[in-house]
């Protein structure tokens, strides 16, 4: 996760922990941490695997293909097995790390935090819809109009395989574009701004802004055929309206990631994708 505090912020490490701070640790504690976030995303990864997405001859999420690209020499069948073994190993490591952090911070157990993450993810998806539709309306005179939701033709008859693909793909996209790209861009931007002489507050704000916009642009770009050709066939031709829609969604998901962590961002993304798939959103 991206950290905001600098060493020179003047925090007193010897200051006793107040009752309010203890309460904050109990409520929020590791909820924004990567280990907890990964654990909450396991049902999304499981849906991706159980519905056959990413198997030989089946569609693959671009973000999953990017993550597994180093394993491409293994062959299609062995790659799937390696991916599943890797997910299992990461799940065990994340569970150990989370439990250690909970003990250190006197936080709540995994179950209550997981339920809270699902609720926050659902609220995030409900907010994403109106904001994206409003942004689409504002931008339509400049980039054109895009039809989504019921206009996709998926309807309530969407298959379980497609549902597993879109929600599992959302989890992989959050790992690649928020946890990976945004965090890396934040570090690079902050170092550059600090080197240029920006004060700590300005460098943090500038880095967050640049990283959010940059990762959102990458998120939109890696749905395009031009950017995914090295992964194999697939991808879409460029469409200004769709690109703007996805870039805007990327900025909003970046805000969720920075504010509430990767787990909430992933579930918001997954719920929103699922709503689009079944036509729950208006045209």
Buried (B, 14 or more C-beta within 10 A) or exposed (E): BBEBEBEEEEEEEEEEEEEEEEEEBEEBBBBBBBBBBBBBBBBBBBBBBEBBBBBEEEBBBBBBBBBBEEBEEBEEEEBBEBBBEEBEEBBEEBBEBBBEBBEEBEBBEBEEBBEBBBEBBBBBBEBBBEEBBEBBEEBEEEBEEBEBBBEBEBEEEBEEBBBBBBBBBBBBBBBBBBBBBBBBBBBBBBEBBBEEEBEBEEBBBBBBBBBBBBBBBBBBBBBBEEBBEEBEEEBEEBBEBBBBBBBBBBBBBBBBBBEBBBBBBBBBBBBBBBBBBBBBBEE
